[in-house]
């Protein structure tokens, strides 16, 4: 993937996995959650536009992109907890 201007990559140990996300902009937070089989990069065209008014946070969900791919934890509750309970800081 090419590096996009204004987008910062982050990783942290969250909810027992290494979580990757990107952020851009300043203002109220907006989370962009990808579908199957995408990752944060699927939002690359929307991020710069939204970042003009918002702090955009686009994680790679569990099992996708640069986030860990553990053997279990792909139920909706666990994946939601990856973002809500211990989600990316600054959001």
PDB file of N, CA, C and O in Angstrom:
ATOM      1  N   UNK A   1       0.839  -1.183   0.000  1.00  0.00           N
ATOM      2  CA  UNK A   1       0.000   0.000   0.000  1.00  0.00           C
ATOM      3  C   UNK A   1       0.880   1.242   0.000  1.00  0.00           C
ATOM      4  O   UNK A   1       1.944   1.260   0.619  1.00  0.00           O
ATOM      5  N   UNK A   2       0.442   2.244  -0.677  1.00  0.00           N
ATOM      6  CA  UNK A   2       1.188   3.494  -0.689  1.00  0.00           C
ATOM      7  C   UNK A   2       0.869   4.307   0.559  1.00  0.00           C
ATOM      8  O   UNK A   2      -0.217   4.203   1.128  1.00  0.00           O
ATOM      9  N   UNK A   3       1.838   5.115   0.969  1.00  0.00           N
ATOM     10  CA  UNK A   3       1.637   5.980   2.138  1.00  0.00           C
ATOM     11  C   UNK A   3       0.779   7.170   1.719  1.00  0.00           C
ATOM     12  O   UNK A   3       1.040   7.796   0.692  1.00  0.00           O
ATOM     13  N   UNK A   4      -0.228   7.476   2.502  1.00  0.00           N
ATOM     14  CA  UNK A   4      -1.135   8.568   2.198  1.00  0.00           C
ATOM     15  C   UNK A   4      -0.816   9.755   3.094  1.00  0.00           C
ATOM     16  O   UNK A   4      -0.567   9.573   4.286  1.00  0.00           O
ATOM     17  N   UNK A   5      -0.819  10.945   2.554  1.00  0.00           N
ATOM     18  CA  UNK A   5      -0.520  12.156   3.299  1.00  0.00           C
ATOM     19  C   UNK A   5      -1.565  12.419   4.365  1.00  0.00           C
ATOM     20  O   UNK A   5      -2.766  12.305   4.120  1.00  0.00           O
ATOM     21  N   UNK A   6      -1.083  12.778   5.576  1.00  0.00           N
ATOM     22  CA  UNK A   6      -1.984  13.148   6.661  1.00  0.00           C
ATOM     23  C   UNK A   6      -2.543  11.996   7.458  1.00  0.00           C
ATOM     24  O   UNK A   6      -3.289  12.217   8.412  1.00  0.00           O
ATOM     25  N   UNK A   7      -2.205  10.770   7.096  1.00  0.00           N
ATOM     26  CA  UNK A   7      -2.694   9.602   7.813  1.00  0.00           C
ATOM     27  C   UNK A   7      -1.569   9.049   8.678  1.00  0.00           C
ATOM     28  O   UNK A   7      -0.453   8.834   8.204  1.00  0.00           O
ATOM     29  N   UNK A   8      -1.880   8.820   9.960  1.00  0.00           N
ATOM     30  CA  UNK A   8      -0.900   8.283  10.897  1.00  0.00           C
ATOM     31  C   UNK A   8      -1.277   6.855  11.254  1.00  0.00           C
ATOM     32  O   UNK A   8      -2.433   6.575  11.570  1.00  0.00           O
ATOM     33  N   UNK A   9      -0.309   5.957  11.204  1.00  0.00           N
ATOM     34  CA  UNK A   9      -0.524   4.553  11.576  1.00  0.00           C
ATOM     35  C   UNK A   9      -0.217   4.364  13.051  1.00  0.00           C
ATOM     36  O   UNK A   9       0.721   4.961  13.579  1.00  0.00           O
ATOM     37  N   UNK A  10      -1.015   3.526  13.718  1.00  0.00           N
ATOM     38  CA  UNK A  10      -0.841   3.228  15.137  1.00  0.00           C
ATOM     39  C   UNK A  10      -0.976   1.730  15.361  1.00  0.00           C
ATOM     40  O   UNK A  10      -1.675   1.042  14.617  1.00  0.00           O
ATOM     41  N   UNK A  11      -0.307   1.234  16.384  1.00  0.00           N
ATOM     42  CA  UNK A  11      -0.543  -0.131  16.870  1.00  0.00           C
ATOM     43  C   UNK A  11      -0.459  -0.106  18.386  1.00  0.00           C
ATOM     44  O   UNK A  11       0.282   0.684  18.970  1.00  0.00           O
ATOM     45  N   UNK A  12      -1.229  -0.982  19.013  1.00  0.00           N
ATOM     46  CA  UNK A  12      -1.209  -1.127  20.462  1.00  0.00           C
ATOM     47  C   UNK A  12      -1.771  -2.499  20.807  1.00  0.00           C
ATOM     48  O   UNK A  12      -2.536  -3.083  20.040  1.00  0.00           O
ATOM     49  N   UNK A  13      -1.380  -3.003  21.971  1.00  0.00           N
ATOM     50  CA  UNK A  13      -1.934  -4.244  22.502  1.00  0.00           C
ATOM     51  C   UNK A  13      -3.262  -3.906  23.165  1.00  0.00           C
ATOM     52  O   UNK A  13      -3.291  -3.265  24.216  1.00  0.00           O
ATOM     53  N   UNK A  14      -4.358  -4.336  22.553  1.00  0.00           N
ATOM     54  CA  UNK A  14      -5.698  -4.009  23.037  1.00  0.00           C
ATOM     55  C   UNK A  14      -6.560  -5.267  23.029  1.00  0.00           C
ATOM     56  O   UNK A  14      -6.607  -5.983  22.029  1.00  0.00           O
ATOM     57  N   UNK A  15      -7.234  -5.535  24.127  1.00  0.00           N
ATOM     58  CA  UNK A  15      -8.119  -6.691  24.238  1.00  0.00           C
ATOM     59  C   UNK A  15      -7.388  -7.994  23.913  1.00  0.00           C
ATOM     60  O   UNK A  15      -7.981  -8.932  23.380  1.00  0.00           O
ATOM     61  N   UNK A  16      -6.089  -8.041  24.239  1.00  0.00           N
ATOM     62  CA  UNK A  16      -5.300  -9.254  24.063  1.00  0.00           C
ATOM     63  C   UNK A  16      -4.725  -9.474  22.685  1.00  0.00           C
ATOM     64  O   UNK A  16      -4.134 -10.524  22.432  1.00  0.00           O
ATOM     65  N   UNK A  17      -4.878  -8.513  21.779  1.00  0.00           N
ATOM     66  CA  UNK A  17      -4.301  -8.632  20.431  1.00  0.00           C
ATOM     67  C   UNK A  17      -3.584  -7.339  20.057  1.00  0.00           C
ATOM     68  O   UNK A  17      -3.836  -6.280  20.631  1.00  0.00           O
ATOM     69  N   UNK A  18      -2.677  -7.453  19.075  1.00  0.00           N
ATOM     70  CA  UNK A  18      -2.057  -6.252  18.524  1.00  0.00           C
ATOM     71  C   UNK A  18      -3.041  -5.652  17.526  1.00  0.00           C
ATOM     72  O   UNK A  18      -3.359  -6.261  16.505  1.00  0.00           O
ATOM     73  N   UNK A  19      -3.514  -4.456  17.835  1.00  0.00           N
ATOM     74  CA  UNK A  19      -4.517  -3.773  17.011  1.00  0.00           C
ATOM     75  C   UNK A  19      -3.823  -2.691  16.187  1.00  0.00           C
ATOM     76  O   UNK A  19      -2.998  -1.944  16.712  1.00  0.00           O
ATOM     77  N   UNK A  20      -4.150  -2.606  14.911  1.00  0.00           N
ATOM     78  CA  UNK A  20      -3.645  -1.563  14.022  1.00  0.00           C
ATOM     79  C   UNK A  20      -4.796  -0.651  13.631  1.00  0.00           C
ATOM     80  O   UNK A  20      -5.906  -1.118  13.376  1.00  0.00           O
ATOM     81  N   UNK A  21      -4.532   0.654  13.582  1.00  0.00           N
ATOM     82  CA  UNK A  21      -5.516   1.604  13.072  1.00  0.00           C
ATOM     83  C   UNK A  21      -4.796   2.798  12.512  1.00  0.00           C
ATOM     84  O   UNK A  21      -3.621   3.028  12.801  1.00  0.00           O
ATOM     85  N   UNK A  22      -5.509   3.562  11.703  1.00  0.00           N
ATOM     86  CA  UNK A  22      -4.991   4.822  11.189  1.00  0.00           C
ATOM     87  C   UNK A  22      -5.877   5.939  11.707  1.00  0.00           C
ATOM     88  O   UNK A  22      -7.049   5.733  12.020  1.00  0.00           O
ATOM     89  N   UNK A  23      -5.292   7.129  11.790  1.00  0.00           N
ATOM     90  CA  UNK A  23      -6.073   8.304  12.187  1.00  0.00           C
ATOM     91  C   UNK A  23      -5.646   9.482  11.338  1.00  0.00           C
ATOM     92  O   UNK A  23      -4.554   9.513  10.771  1.00  0.00           O
ATOM     93  N   UNK A  24      -6.542  10.449  11.272  1.00  0.00           N
ATOM     94  CA  UNK A  24      -6.273  11.674  10.515  1.00  0.00           C
ATOM     95  C   UNK A  24      -7.230  12.752  10.999  1.00  0.00           C
ATOM     96  O   UNK A  24      -8.331  12.457  11.464  1.00  0.00           O
ATOM     97  N   UNK A  25      -6.801  14.001  10.885  1.00  0.00           N
ATOM     98  CA  UNK A  25      -7.672  15.137  11.167  1.00  0.00           C
ATOM     99  C   UNK A  25      -7.790  15.477  12.631  1.00  0.00           C
ATOM    100  O   UNK A  25      -7.131  14.891  13.490  1.00  0.00           O
ATOM    101  N   UNK A  26      -8.667  16.461  12.896  1.00  0.00           N
ATOM    102  CA  UNK A  26      -8.967  16.921  14.247  1.00  0.00           C
ATOM    103  C   UNK A  26     -10.443  17.266  14.320  1.00  0.00           C
ATOM    104  O   UNK A  26     -11.057  17.665  13.331  1.00  0.00           O
ATOM    105  N   UNK A  27     -10.992  17.104  15.502  1.00  0.00           N
ATOM    106  CA  UNK A  27     -12.405  17.400  15.711  1.00  0.00           C
ATOM    107  C   UNK A  27     -13.089  16.215  16.347  1.00  0.00           C
ATOM    108  O   UNK A  27     -12.422  15.316  16.859  1.00  0.00           O
ATOM    109  N   UNK A  28     -14.411  16.196  16.326  1.00  0.00           N
ATOM    110  CA  UNK A  28     -15.146  15.062  16.900  1.00  0.00           C
ATOM    111  C   UNK A  28     -14.749  13.759  16.201  1.00  0.00           C
ATOM    112  O   UNK A  28     -14.498  13.761  14.996  1.00  0.00           O
ATOM    113  N   UNK A  29     -14.688  12.650  16.941  1.00  0.00           N
ATOM    114  CA  UNK A  29     -14.249  11.392  16.325  1.00  0.00           C
ATOM    115  C   UNK A  29     -15.300  10.766  15.417  1.00  0.00           C
ATOM    116  O   UNK A  29     -16.500  10.828  15.683  1.00  0.00           O
ATOM    117  N   UNK A  30     -14.815  10.168  14.348  1.00  0.00           N
ATOM    118  CA  UNK A  30     -15.635   9.371  13.440  1.00  0.00           C
ATOM    119  C   UNK A  30     -14.888   8.063  13.216  1.00  0.00           C
ATOM    120  O   UNK A  30     -13.747   8.066  12.754  1.00  0.00           O
ATOM    121  N   UNK A  31     -15.536   6.941  13.546  1.00  0.00           N
ATOM    122  CA  UNK A  31     -14.965   5.619  13.308  1.00  0.00           C
ATOM    123  C   UNK A  31     -15.437   5.109  11.966  1.00  0.00           C
ATOM    124  O   UNK A  31     -16.621   5.199  11.644  1.00  0.00           O
ATOM    125  N   UNK A  32     -14.518   4.573  11.179  1.00  0.00           N
ATOM    126  CA  UNK A  32     -14.857   3.936   9.916  1.00  0.00           C
ATOM    127  C   UNK A  32     -14.516   2.456  10.051  1.00  0.00           C
ATOM    128  O   UNK A  32     -13.347   2.097  10.193  1.00  0.00           O
ATOM    129  N   UNK A  33     -15.530   1.599  10.007  1.00  0.00           N
ATOM    130  CA  UNK A  33     -15.328   0.161  10.156  1.00  0.00           C
ATOM    131  C   UNK A  33     -15.541  -0.530   8.813  1.00  0.00           C
ATOM    132  O   UNK A  33     -16.587  -0.393   8.177  1.00  0.00           O
ATOM    133  N   UNK A  34     -14.532  -1.266   8.408  1.00  0.00           N
ATOM    134  CA  UNK A  34     -14.584  -1.948   7.115  1.00  0.00           C
ATOM    135  C   UNK A  34     -15.418  -3.211   7.182  1.00  0.00           C
ATOM    136  O   UNK A  34     -15.735  -3.706   8.264  1.00  0.00           O
ATOM    137  N   UNK A  35     -15.767  -3.721   6.023  1.00  0.00           N
ATOM    138  CA  UNK A  35     -16.484  -4.989   5.920  1.00  0.00           C
ATOM    139  C   UNK A  35     -15.553  -6.085   5.435  1.00  0.00           C
ATOM    140  O   UNK A  35     -14.340  -5.891   5.352  1.00  0.00           O
ATOM    141  N   UNK A  36     -16.124  -7.232   5.116  1.00  0.00           N
ATOM    142  CA  UNK A  36     -15.362  -8.373   4.625  1.00  0.00           C
ATOM    143  C   UNK A  36     -15.180  -8.248   3.119  1.00  0.00           C
ATOM    144  O   UNK A  36     -16.149  -7.927   2.431  1.00  0.00           O
ATOM    145  N   UNK A  37     -14.045  -8.473   2.592  1.00  0.00           N
ATOM    146  CA  UNK A  37     -12.748  -8.821   3.168  1.00  0.00           C
ATOM    147  C   UNK A  37     -11.803  -7.628   3.161  1.00  0.00           C
ATOM    148  O   UNK A  37     -10.629  -7.792   2.831  1.00  0.00           O
ATOM    149  N   UNK A  38     -12.256  -6.477   3.500  1.00  0.00           N
ATOM    150  CA  UNK A  38     -11.483  -5.237   3.408  1.00  0.00           C
ATOM    151  C   UNK A  38     -10.599  -5.009   4.632  1.00  0.00           C
ATOM    152  O   UNK A  38     -10.507  -5.862   5.515  1.00  0.00           O
ATOM    153  N   UNK A  39      -9.947  -3.835   4.670  1.00  0.00           N
ATOM    154  CA  UNK A  39      -9.243  -3.320   5.841  1.00  0.00           C
ATOM    155  C   UNK A  39      -9.370  -1.799   5.786  1.00  0.00           C
ATOM    156  O   UNK A  39     -10.139  -1.276   4.980  1.00  0.00           O
ATOM    157  N   UNK A  40      -8.621  -1.079   6.636  1.00  0.00           N
ATOM    158  CA  UNK A  40      -8.756   0.381   6.706  1.00  0.00           C
ATOM    159  C   UNK A  40      -8.561   1.032   5.340  1.00  0.00           C
ATOM    160  O   UNK A  40      -9.164   2.068   5.058  1.00  0.00           O
ATOM    161  N   UNK A  41      -7.725   0.433   4.486  1.00  0.00           N
ATOM    162  CA  UNK A  41      -7.367   1.030   3.203  1.00  0.00           C
ATOM    163  C   UNK A  41      -8.582   1.232   2.297  1.00  0.00           C
ATOM    164  O   UNK A  41      -8.547   2.068   1.394  1.00  0.00           O
ATOM    165  N   UNK A  42      -9.630   0.491   2.525  1.00  0.00           N
ATOM    166  CA  UNK A  42     -10.857   0.665   1.751  1.00  0.00           C
ATOM    167  C   UNK A  42     -11.487   2.043   1.944  1.00  0.00           C
ATOM    168  O   UNK A  42     -12.314   2.465   1.135  1.00  0.00           O
ATOM    169  N   UNK A  43     -11.099   2.749   3.013  1.00  0.00           N
ATOM    170  CA  UNK A  43     -11.615   4.088   3.314  1.00  0.00           C
ATOM    171  C   UNK A  43     -10.666   5.194   2.857  1.00  0.00           C
ATOM    172  O   UNK A  43     -10.903   6.362   3.168  1.00  0.00           O
ATOM    173  N   UNK A  44      -9.601   4.862   2.129  1.00  0.00           N
ATOM    174  CA  UNK A  44      -8.545   5.832   1.799  1.00  0.00           C
ATOM    175  C   UNK A  44      -9.053   7.082   1.073  1.00  0.00           C
ATOM    176  O   UNK A  44      -8.450   8.146   1.215  1.00  0.00           O
ATOM    177  N   UNK A  45     -10.113   6.990   0.319  1.00  0.00           N
ATOM    178  CA  UNK A  45     -10.629   8.162  -0.409  1.00  0.00           C
ATOM    179  C   UNK A  45     -11.545   9.014   0.463  1.00  0.00           C
ATOM    180  O   UNK A  45     -11.642  10.224   0.258  1.00  0.00           O
ATOM    181  N   UNK A  46     -12.213   8.402   1.428  1.00  0.00           N
ATOM    182  CA  UNK A  46     -13.112   9.147   2.310  1.00  0.00           C
ATOM    183  C   UNK A  46     -12.362   9.816   3.467  1.00  0.00           C
ATOM    184  O   UNK A  46     -12.779  10.872   3.941  1.00  0.00           O
ATOM    185  N   UNK A  47     -11.262   9.212   3.923  1.00  0.00           N
ATOM    186  CA  UNK A  47     -10.541   9.728   5.092  1.00  0.00           C
ATOM    187  C   UNK A  47     -10.117  11.184   4.915  1.00  0.00           C
ATOM    188  O   UNK A  47     -10.407  11.987   5.801  1.00  0.00           O
ATOM    189  N   UNK A  48      -9.447  11.577   3.826  1.00  0.00           N
ATOM    190  CA  UNK A  48      -9.015  12.978   3.714  1.00  0.00           C
ATOM    191  C   UNK A  48     -10.172  13.981   3.738  1.00  0.00           C
ATOM    192  O   UNK A  48     -10.037  15.070   4.294  1.00  0.00           O
ATOM    193  N   UNK A  49     -11.289  13.622   3.147  1.00  0.00           N
ATOM    194  CA  UNK A  49     -12.443  14.519   3.126  1.00  0.00           C
ATOM    195  C   UNK A  49     -13.023  14.662   4.528  1.00  0.00           C
ATOM    196  O   UNK A  49     -13.290  15.776   4.977  1.00  0.00           O
ATOM    197  N   UNK A  50     -13.219  13.551   5.217  1.00  0.00           N
ATOM    198  CA  UNK A  50     -13.767  13.598   6.573  1.00  0.00           C
ATOM    199  C   UNK A  50     -12.800  14.260   7.552  1.00  0.00           C
ATOM    200  O   UNK A  50     -13.230  14.911   8.504  1.00  0.00           O
ATOM    201  N   UNK A  51     -11.492  14.094   7.321  1.00  0.00           N
ATOM    202  CA  UNK A  51     -10.478  14.645   8.223  1.00  0.00           C
ATOM    203  C   UNK A  51     -10.447  16.171   8.207  1.00  0.00           C
ATOM    204  O   UNK A  51      -9.818  16.776   9.075  1.00  0.00           O
ATOM    205  N   UNK A  52     -11.104  16.802   7.250  1.00  0.00           N
ATOM    206  CA  UNK A  52     -11.182  18.269   7.234  1.00  0.00           C
ATOM    207  C   UNK A  52     -11.997  18.790   8.411  1.00  0.00           C
ATOM    208  O   UNK A  52     -11.812  19.933   8.828  1.00  0.00           O
ATOM    209  N   UNK A  53     -12.910  17.960   8.964  1.00  0.00           N
ATOM    210  CA  UNK A  53     -13.779  18.400  10.054  1.00  0.00           C
ATOM    211  C   UNK A  53     -13.778  17.464  11.259  1.00  0.00           C
ATOM    212  O   UNK A  53     -14.277  17.834  12.322  1.00  0.00           O
ATOM    213  N   UNK A  54     -13.229  16.259  11.113  1.00  0.00           N
ATOM    214  CA  UNK A  54     -13.323  15.251  12.159  1.00  0.00           C
ATOM    215  C   UNK A  54     -11.970  14.592  12.416  1.00  0.00           C
ATOM    216  O   UNK A  54     -11.061  14.664  11.589  1.00  0.00           O
ATOM    217  N   UNK A  55     -11.854  13.945  13.582  1.00  0.00           N
ATOM    218  CA  UNK A  55     -10.766  13.006  13.816  1.00  0.00           C
ATOM    219  C   UNK A  55     -11.257  11.666  13.302  1.00  0.00           C
ATOM    220  O   UNK A  55     -12.184  11.085  13.868  1.00  0.00           O
ATOM    221  N   UNK A  56     -10.656  11.176  12.252  1.00  0.00           N
ATOM    222  CA  UNK A  56     -11.068   9.931  11.624  1.00  0.00           C
ATOM    223  C   UNK A  56     -10.216   8.799  12.183  1.00  0.00           C
ATOM    224  O   UNK A  56      -8.991   8.908  12.233  1.00  0.00           O
ATOM    225  N   UNK A  57     -10.859   7.718  12.601  1.00  0.00           N
ATOM    226  CA  UNK A  57     -10.189   6.541  13.125  1.00  0.00           C
ATOM    227  C   UNK A  57     -10.689   5.357  12.323  1.00  0.00           C
ATOM    228  O   UNK A  57     -11.885   5.068  12.299  1.00  0.00           O
ATOM    229  N   UNK A  58      -9.765   4.674  11.666  1.00  0.00           N
ATOM    230  CA  UNK A  58     -10.132   3.539  10.822  1.00  0.00           C
ATOM    231  C   UNK A  58      -9.278   2.338  11.213  1.00  0.00           C
ATOM    232  O   UNK A  58      -8.133   2.224  10.777  1.00  0.00           O
ATOM    233  N   UNK A  59      -9.830   1.439  12.036  1.00  0.00           N
ATOM    234  CA  UNK A  59      -9.054   0.273  12.467  1.00  0.00           C
ATOM    235  C   UNK A  59      -9.099  -0.857  11.451  1.00  0.00           C
ATOM    236  O   UNK A  59     -10.024  -0.966  10.646  1.00  0.00           O
ATOM    237  N   UNK A  60      -8.070  -1.693  11.514  1.00  0.00           N
ATOM    238  CA  UNK A  60      -8.130  -3.009  10.887  1.00  0.00           C
ATOM    239  C   UNK A  60      -8.765  -3.906  11.936  1.00  0.00           C
ATOM    240  O   UNK A  60      -8.195  -4.097  13.011  1.00  0.00           O
ATOM    241  N   UNK A  61      -9.931  -4.457  11.644  1.00  0.00           N
ATOM    242  CA  UNK A  61     -10.604  -5.317  12.605  1.00  0.00           C
ATOM    243  C   UNK A  61      -9.811  -6.602  12.820  1.00  0.00           C
ATOM    244  O   UNK A  61      -8.959  -6.962  12.007  1.00  0.00           O
ATOM    245  N   UNK A  62     -10.098  -7.280  13.910  1.00  0.00           N
ATOM    246  CA  UNK A  62      -9.453  -8.552  14.267  1.00  0.00           C
ATOM    247  C   UNK A  62      -9.432  -9.479  13.053  1.00  0.00           C
ATOM    248  O   UNK A  62     -10.465  -9.765  12.447  1.00  0.00           O
ATOM    249  N   UNK A  63      -8.228  -9.939  12.718  1.00  0.00           N
ATOM    250  CA  UNK A  63      -8.081 -10.868  11.606  1.00  0.00           C
ATOM    251  C   UNK A  63      -7.828 -10.219  10.257  1.00  0.00           C
ATOM    252  O   UNK A  63      -7.655 -10.923   9.262  1.00  0.00           O
ATOM    253  N   UNK A  64      -7.802  -8.901  10.198  1.00  0.00           N
ATOM    254  CA  UNK A  64      -7.643  -8.198   8.929  1.00  0.00           C
ATOM    255  C   UNK A  64      -6.418  -7.289   8.946  1.00  0.00           C
ATOM    256  O   UNK A  64      -5.974  -6.845  10.005  1.00  0.00           O
ATOM    257  N   UNK A  65      -5.881  -7.021   7.765  1.00  0.00           N
ATOM    258  CA  UNK A  65      -4.793  -6.062   7.622  1.00  0.00           C
ATOM    259  C   UNK A  65      -3.639  -6.349   8.559  1.00  0.00           C
ATOM    260  O   UNK A  65      -3.160  -7.480   8.644  1.00  0.00           O
ATOM    261  N   UNK A  66      -3.188  -5.306   9.271  1.00  0.00           N
ATOM    262  CA  UNK A  66      -2.048  -5.425  10.172  1.00  0.00           C
ATOM    263  C   UNK A  66      -2.443  -5.718  11.613  1.00  0.00           C
ATOM    264  O   UNK A  66      -1.588  -5.673  12.498  1.00  0.00           O
ATOM    265  N   UNK A  67      -3.710  -6.016  11.874  1.00  0.00           N
ATOM    266  CA  UNK A  67      -4.150  -6.439  13.204  1.00  0.00           C
ATOM    267  C   UNK A  67      -3.933  -7.947  13.315  1.00  0.00           C
ATOM    268  O   UNK A  67      -4.032  -8.676  12.328  1.00  0.00           O
ATOM    269  N   UNK A  68      -3.633  -8.407  14.551  1.00  0.00           N
ATOM    270  CA  UNK A  68      -3.408  -9.837  14.771  1.00  0.00           C
ATOM    271  C   UNK A  68      -4.556 -10.686  14.253  1.00  0.00           C
ATOM    272  O   UNK A  68      -5.693 -10.234  14.123  1.00  0.00           O
ATOM    273  N   UNK A  69      -4.213 -11.936  13.963  1.00  0.00           N
ATOM    274  CA  UNK A  69      -5.170 -12.908  13.457  1.00  0.00           C
ATOM    275  C   UNK A  69      -5.195 -14.109  14.401  1.00  0.00           C
ATOM    276  O   UNK A  69      -4.667 -15.169  14.063  1.00  0.00           O
ATOM    277  N   UNK A  70      -5.806 -13.954  15.586  1.00  0.00           N
ATOM    278  CA  UNK A  70      -5.831 -15.063  16.543  1.00  0.00           C
ATOM    279  C   UNK A  70      -6.738 -16.196  16.061  1.00  0.00           C
ATOM    280  O   UNK A  70      -7.530 -16.026  15.134  1.00  0.00           O
ATOM    281  N   UNK A  71      -6.604 -17.352  16.710  1.00  0.00           N
ATOM    282  CA  UNK A  71      -7.391 -18.526  16.327  1.00  0.00           C
ATOM    283  C   UNK A  71      -8.869 -18.375  16.674  1.00  0.00           C
ATOM    284  O   UNK A  71      -9.713 -19.033  16.066  1.00  0.00           O
ATOM    285  N   UNK A  72      -9.193 -17.519  17.643  1.00  0.00           N
ATOM    286  CA  UNK A  72     -10.590 -17.376  18.057  1.00  0.00           C
ATOM    287  C   UNK A  72     -10.902 -15.904  18.319  1.00  0.00           C
ATOM    288  O   UNK A  72     -10.037 -15.036  18.201  1.00  0.00           O
ATOM    289  N   UNK A  73     -12.162 -15.646  18.676  1.00  0.00           N
ATOM    290  CA  UNK A  73     -12.574 -14.288  19.016  1.00  0.00           C
ATOM    291  C   UNK A  73     -13.236 -13.547  17.875  1.00  0.00           C
ATOM    292  O   UNK A  73     -13.262 -12.316  17.875  1.00  0.00           O
ATOM    293  N   UNK A  74     -13.771 -14.266  16.905  1.00  0.00           N
ATOM    294  CA  UNK A  74     -14.376 -13.610  15.750  1.00  0.00           C
ATOM    295  C   UNK A  74     -15.895 -13.440  15.882  1.00  0.00           C
ATOM    296  O   UNK A  74     -16.577 -13.108  14.913  1.00  0.00           O
ATOM    297  N   UNK A  75     -16.405 -13.669  17.077  1.00  0.00           N
ATOM    298  CA  UNK A  75     -17.822 -13.412  17.318  1.00  0.00           C
ATOM    299  C   UNK A  75     -18.020 -11.897  17.433  1.00  0.00           C
ATOM    300  O   UNK A  75     -17.080 -11.162  17.734  1.00  0.00           O
ATOM    301  N   UNK A  76     -19.219 -11.453  17.198  1.00  0.00           N
ATOM    302  CA  UNK A  76     -19.517 -10.010  17.179  1.00  0.00           C
ATOM    303  C   UNK A  76     -19.206  -9.325  18.503  1.00  0.00           C
ATOM    304  O   UNK A  76     -18.715  -8.196  18.507  1.00  0.00           O
ATOM    305  N   UNK A  77     -19.481  -9.981  19.625  1.00  0.00           N
ATOM    306  CA  UNK A  77     -19.247  -9.372  20.935  1.00  0.00           C
ATOM    307  C   UNK A  77     -17.757  -9.104  21.152  1.00  0.00           C
ATOM    308  O   UNK A  77     -17.378  -8.016  21.585  1.00  0.00           O
ATOM    309  N   UNK A  78     -16.909 -10.095  20.851  1.00  0.00           N
ATOM    310  CA  UNK A  78     -15.466  -9.915  21.033  1.00  0.00           C
ATOM    311  C   UNK A  78     -14.938  -8.841  20.098  1.00  0.00           C
ATOM    312  O   UNK A  78     -14.142  -7.995  20.508  1.00  0.00           O
ATOM    313  N   UNK A  79     -15.372  -8.868  18.856  1.00  0.00           N
ATOM    314  CA  UNK A  79     -14.879  -7.873  17.897  1.00  0.00           C
ATOM    315  C   UNK A  79     -15.346  -6.466  18.272  1.00  0.00           C
ATOM    316  O   UNK A  79     -14.618  -5.495  18.067  1.00  0.00           O
ATOM    317  N   UNK A  80     -16.554  -6.356  18.818  1.00  0.00           N
ATOM    318  CA  UNK A  80     -17.022  -5.049  19.291  1.00  0.00           C
ATOM    319  C   UNK A  80     -16.197  -4.596  20.490  1.00  0.00           C
ATOM    320  O   UNK A  80     -15.857  -3.418  20.596  1.00  0.00           O
ATOM    321  N   UNK A  81     -15.873  -5.519  21.394  1.00  0.00           N
ATOM    322  CA  UNK A  81     -15.056  -5.165  22.548  1.00  0.00           C
ATOM    323  C   UNK A  81     -13.651  -4.737  22.155  1.00  0.00           C
ATOM    324  O   UNK A  81     -13.025  -3.948  22.862  1.00  0.00           O
ATOM    325  N   UNK A  82     -13.155  -5.243  21.047  1.00  0.00           N
ATOM    326  CA  UNK A  82     -11.850  -4.779  20.558  1.00  0.00           C
ATOM    327  C   UNK A  82     -11.875  -3.272  20.341  1.00  0.00           C
ATOM    328  O   UNK A  82     -10.854  -2.605  20.512  1.00  0.00           O
ATOM    329  N   UNK A  83     -13.011  -2.738  19.973  1.00  0.00           N
ATOM    330  CA  UNK A  83     -13.130  -1.310  19.646  1.00  0.00           C
ATOM    331  C   UNK A  83     -13.716  -0.478  20.780  1.00  0.00           C
ATOM    332  O   UNK A  83     -13.273   0.646  21.012  1.00  0.00           O
ATOM    333  N   UNK A  84     -14.701  -1.012  21.486  1.00  0.00           N
ATOM    334  CA  UNK A  84     -15.424  -0.233  22.491  1.00  0.00           C
ATOM    335  C   UNK A  84     -14.738  -0.281  23.843  1.00  0.00           C
ATOM    336  O   UNK A  84     -14.463   0.764  24.432  1.00  0.00           O
ATOM    337  N   UNK A  85     -14.460  -1.462  24.339  1.00  0.00           N
ATOM    338  CA  UNK A  85     -13.913  -1.605  25.685  1.00  0.00           C
ATOM    339  C   UNK A  85     -12.475  -1.125  25.738  1.00  0.00           C
ATOM    340  O   UNK A  85     -12.118  -0.318  26.596  1.00  0.00           O
ATOM    341  N   UNK A  86     -11.655  -1.613  24.832  1.00  0.00           N
ATOM    342  CA  UNK A  86     -10.239  -1.269  24.828  1.00  0.00           C
ATOM    343  C   UNK A  86      -9.830  -0.684  23.479  1.00  0.00           C
ATOM    344  O   UNK A  86      -8.696  -0.878  23.040  1.00  0.00           O
ATOM    345  N   UNK A  87     -10.734   0.025  22.824  1.00  0.00           N
ATOM    346  CA  UNK A  87     -10.484   0.501  21.474  1.00  0.00           C
ATOM    347  C   UNK A  87      -9.354   1.503  21.377  1.00  0.00           C
ATOM    348  O   UNK A  87      -8.811   1.939  22.392  1.00  0.00           O
ATOM    349  N   UNK A  88      -9.007   1.862  20.175  1.00  0.00           N
ATOM    350  CA  UNK A  88      -7.908   2.796  19.940  1.00  0.00           C
ATOM    351  C   UNK A  88      -8.021   4.058  20.771  1.00  0.00           C
ATOM    352  O   UNK A  88      -9.098   4.650  20.846  1.00  0.00           O
ATOM    353  N   UNK A  89      -6.931   4.483  21.398  1.00  0.00           N
ATOM    354  CA  UNK A  89      -6.955   5.689  22.210  1.00  0.00           C
ATOM    355  C   UNK A  89      -7.234   6.938  21.388  1.00  0.00           C
ATOM    356  O   UNK A  89      -7.024   6.962  20.176  1.00  0.00           O
ATOM    357  N   UNK A  90      -7.701   7.951  22.053  1.00  0.00           N
ATOM    358  CA  UNK A  90      -7.950   9.221  21.377  1.00  0.00           C
ATOM    359  C   UNK A  90      -9.300   9.281  20.714  1.00  0.00           C
ATOM    360  O   UNK A  90      -9.644  10.276  20.075  1.00  0.00           O
ATOM    361  N   UNK A  91     -10.056   8.233  20.860  1.00  0.00           N
ATOM    362  CA  UNK A  91     -11.357   8.205  20.195  1.00  0.00           C
ATOM    363  C   UNK A  91     -12.470   8.502  21.155  1.00  0.00           C
ATOM    364  O   UNK A  91     -13.636   8.519  20.762  1.00  0.00           O
TER     365      UNK A  91
END
